[in-house]
Amino acid sequence: MLRLEDLTLFVRAAVLNSFSDTAREAGLQPAQVSAAIKRLEQNLNIRLFARSTRSLRLTPEGEAWLPYAMQVLQTLDAGFEQIQPPSDAVRGTLQIAVPSDLGRNLLLDVFQQFRRTHPALSLKILFSDRITDVFKDPVDVAFRYGNNDDASYIALPIAPENRRVVVAAPGYLERYGEPQTVADLAHHNALTFVIRGRVHNTWTLSLNGKKQQVAVKGSMMSDDAEVIHRLAVKGEGITYKSWLDVSEDVQEGRLTLLLPQYEGDSIPLNLICPHRKQLSATVRLLHEAVKARCESAMRTLPVVEA
């Protein structure tokens, strides 16, 4: 008979590609995880992993069986939730990872109000522009920009229609003029973002479904998105930012939306967590609060006519 614990350890080992990391996550010894996988392989009469001293990977049989194993666990989790008594208690500590600019300038007020509403709850908020690994990093949930193409974690949509826009401060535009075409951007001082050592200095904009790219250059760049935001507000140059990051500045006149007839890259915002069982009442309530705030910001994004 298959053991539920063995099935769970198999799925986690497949996601993490490591018996050691799986053991650490589960509070077990690596030998216990290895024994669980061997036991599962004996019950199934197949080999699930190809092991060596340096690598661990699923066999073709393991890859074929993984989605079924995940479905079994998800079904059990869903059933467990149905038979649990309702609880409105929001307590304990919730560890959150959030992009620096989004967190400090749009969501910090949401987090503050959420904690005041639930005084038994403590929040640990980690501001960072690197992509948080919700399986390995010490976080419960992460807010992440980009399309969800990884089925190994749970993603709850927050702002699926969010996109990048080009903005600059009125003072900068008074000095250097407003670009009228995508090509004009190449002649302006661009404030660019650096991540993992790569400068994002190619901006893509679309008009009537046709994409145009422009290589930009500038005198200042940073690996902190909030720094780029602040420099733009101070009139140092133009920048290409998430609408959620700059919506309040545009509405209040600190920044001006440039080339509004063009659409920038789509960057939907999602709440990410590693397991469905971590979608607690606390996480669901936080998701609703953040989603409401972001939906309000998205209503101010001008509609681009096709």
KENUVO-222369 format. One line per 10 residues: their letters; for each residue x, y, z of C-alpha. Coordinates in steps of 0.05 Angstrom, whole numbers. Each point is the difference from the previous one (the first is absolute). Example, Ala and Ser with C-alpha at 12.3 -4.5 7.8 and 13.67 -1.06 7.14 Angstrom:
REM KENUVO-222369
as	246/-90/156 | 27/69/-13
//
This chain:
REM KENUVO-222369
mlrledltlf	0/0/0 | 25/70/-17 | 16/45/58 | -25/71/-4 | 65/26/31 | 40/-36/-54 | -43/30/-54 | 9/70/28 | 76/-8/5 | 3/-25/-72
vraavlnsfs	-37/62/-26 | 44/47/41 | 64/-35/-22 | -23/5/-73 | -11/75/8 | 64/15/39 | 45/-50/-38 | 32/-17/67 | -10/-51/54 | 40/44/48
dtareaglqp	-44/62/-12 | -63/-43/6 | 25/-28/66 | 16/69/26 | -69/26/-19 | -34/-60/33 | 44/0/62 | 27/-69/-17 | 68/-32/-14 | 19/-9/-73
aqvsaaikrl	4/-75/12 | -74/0/21 | -19/34/-66 | 42/-49/-39 | -33/-58/36 | -70/28/-14 | 16/6/-75 | 27/-71/-2 | -62/-26/36 | -44/36/-51
eqnlnirlfa	40/-28/-58 | -8/-70/27 | -75/9/7 | -6/27/-70 | 52/-48/-29 | 32/57/-39 | 61/45/9 | -21/72/13 | 67/35/3 | 67/-8/-35
rstrslrltp	51/14/55 | 74/15/-1 | 48/31/50 | -9/68/-35 | -71/1/-28 | -71/-23/10 | -51/-2/-55 | -66/-33/-15 | -1/-61/-45 | -49/0/-57
egeawlpyam	-46/-43/43 | 8/49/58 | -17/59/-46 | -62/-37/-26 | -24/-16/70 | 14/68/33 | -63/37/-23 | -43/-58/26 | 35/2/67 | -10/75/5
qvlqtldagf	-73/-8/-18 | -10/-51/55 | 30/47/52 | -40/59/-25 | -64/-40/3 | 15/-22/72 | 16/71/20 | -65/25/-30 | -39/-54/36 | 35/17/66
eqiqppsdav	-19/73/-7 | -73/-19/-10 | -4/-39/66 | 36/52/42 | -41/45/45 | -1/72/-23 | 49/46/36 | 5/75/-5 | 63/3/44 | 56/38/-34
rgtlqiavps	62/-7/44 | 72/-20/0 | 55/27/-46 | -7/7/-76 | 64/9/-39 | -9/38/-65 | 48/14/-58 | -18/59/-44 | 35/40/-55 | 33/62/30
dlgrnllldv	-37/54/-39 | -68/-33/2 | 6/-16/74 | 24/67/25 | -43/46/-43 | -66/-37/-12 | -7/-59/48 | 31/24/65 | -64/36/20 | -39/-63/-16
fqqfrrthpa	46/-41/45 | -5/50/56 | -76/2/-2 | -3/-76/-5 | 41/-8/63 | -42/52/37 | -63/-38/-20 | 31/-65/27 | 39/20/63 | 19/-72/16
lslkilfsdr	39/-4/-65 | 73/19/-10 | 28/15/-69 | 72/-10/-22 | 7/38/-66 | 61/-12/-44 | 11/53/-54 | 42/-26/-58 | 2/3/-76 | 31/-69/-8
itdvfkdpvd	-48/-57/-15 | -16/-34/67 | 3/-76/1 | -62/-16/40 | 25/-71/11 | 69/17/27 | -5/71/28 | -30/14/69 | -66/28/-26 | -72/-23/2
vafrygnndd	-25/39/-60 | 31/45/-54 | -28/53/-45 | 31/-10/-69 | -5/34/-67 | -3/-42/-63 | -40/-56/-32 | -9/-63/41 | 31/-57/-41 | 22/-44/58
asyialpiap	-52/-51/24 | 42/-18/61 | -28/57/41 | -68/33/11 | -12/68/-33 | -60/44/17 | -12/56/-51 | 1/72/26 | 8/46/-60 | 0/-42/-64
enrrvvvaap	-6/62/-45 | 59/37/28 | 52/24/-50 | 62/44/-5 | -5/73/-20 | 50/54/-17 | 0/60/48 | 41/62/17 | -7/59/47 | -30/65/-28
gylerygepq	65/36/18 | 41/-47/-44 | -48/8/-58 | 3/76/6 | 76/-3/-8 | 6/-54/-53 | -68/-5/-35 | -49/-57/-4 | 14/-60/-46 | -51/-7/-55
tvadlahhna	22/-68/-27 | 32/-63/27 | 63/18/-38 | 4/66/37 | 12/-38/65 | 71/-16/-23 | 17/74/4 | -21/8/73 | 35/-15/65 | -29/-68/20
ltfvirgrvh	-2/-24/72 | 10/-75/-6 | -8/-60/47 | 53/-52/12 | -16/-71/23 | 48/-57/7 | 54/44/-32 | -41/13/-64 | -21/70/-19 | -71/3/-27
ntwtlslngk	14/52/-54 | -44/-26/-56 | -72/24/7 | -57/-31/-39 | -64/38/-18 | -58/-21/-44 | -46/40/-45 | -59/-34/-34 | 30/-67/16 | 68/17/-31
kqqvavkgsm	59/-3/47 | 56/52/-2 | 64/-5/39 | 49/55/17 | 69/-4/32 | 5/54/53 | 59/28/38 | 9/45/59 | 46/26/54 | -31/-37/60
msddaevihr	-21/-71/12 | -16/-41/63 | -17/-70/24 | -53/30/45 | -65/17/-36 | -21/51/52 | 65/39/-12 | -18/5/-74 | -69/23/20 | 27/55/45
lavkgegity	50/24/-52 | -57/6/-51 | -42/41/48 | 60/45/12 | 5/14/-75 | 64/-39/-15 | -28/-35/-62 | -53/-44/-31 | -15/-71/24 | -40/-62/-19
kswldvsedv	-39/-23/61 | -59/-42/23 | -64/41/0 | -13/-24/72 | 67/31/21 | -14/69/-30 | -76/7/-3 | -5/46/61 | 56/45/-27 | -34/7/-67
qegrltlllp	-67/15/32 | 30/53/46 | 43/32/-55 | 69/-20/25 | 10/-42/-63 | -28/6/-70 | -21/-60/-42 | 37/2/-66 | -21/-31/-67 | -69/-20/29
qyegdsipln	-22/-28/-67 | 51/-57/9 | -6/-62/43 | 60/-22/41 | 19/-70/21 | -53/-39/37 | 22/-14/72 | -58/-30/40 | 6/-1/76 | -13/-64/38
licphrkqls	3/-24/72 | 44/-63/2 | 4/-54/53 | 31/-69/-2 | -58/-44/21 | -76/4/-2 | -1/-17/74 | 33/67/12 | -60/37/-28 | -24/13/71
atvrllheav	-55/49/20 | 55/51/14 | 30/-7/-70 | -67/3/-34 | -20/63/38 | 66/33/-17 | -9/-20/-73 | -68/34/0 | 27/63/32 | 59/7/-48
karcesamrt	-44/-18/-60 | -50/55/18 | 56/52/5 | 31/-21/-67 | -68/-2/-35 | -10/72/22 | 68/19/-30 | -14/-37/-65 | -65/39/-11 | 42/62/-11
lpvvea	42/-32/-56 | -21/33/-66 | -31/-47/-50 | 40/-8/-64 | -47/0/-60 | 14/-53/-52
//
